[in-house]
Amino acid sequence: MMKISKMASLAVFFCTCSIIAAGLVSAERVFKVGDGFGWQKPGQNSSAVYTQWAKTNRFQVGDSLSFEYKNDSVVEVEKWGYFHCDASKPIVAFNNGHGVFKLDRPGPFFFISGTLNHCKGGQRLQIEVMGLHHHSPLIANPPAAQPAPSPLQSSGVFVSMTRGSSSALLIGTLIALLWSSP
């Protein structure tokens, strides 16, 4: 029987932890916009629901936003279009009840409802996607500030592992098992 020294055991442990951490860092998340509320025109007293939702989440490059809605649309626009509820120059638009946007760069993203009175009623979303060394999201308040609803705990985050990160996790686990067996 071969005895593994404490130093070798520690080296295997740290190597395994590093592989697992690397796999988890590259995990991509899918955020359901509005959580259970979804993408719809907010009520009169909750026009800041999407601003509040954005403040409770941290978005990274590689994450996605999932918009679910009925009899509506979602339009990605520039900053000017966001503040003026102008969908005439869309970057991307969906009107099929479900739209998924991949957050492919750091910086701000702006989304509005394609229905003017829905957007003016608060159905718009601004998020800040963090880069590798970004520390805090910058979310602008809508021009006409309304009292924000009480914060709700977000339940709309799903974590999906990429092929590379799941392979790294599997290899790390196998190495740990082989080194720890008698």
Disulfide bonds with the S-S distance in Angstrom:
Cys85-Cys119 2.17
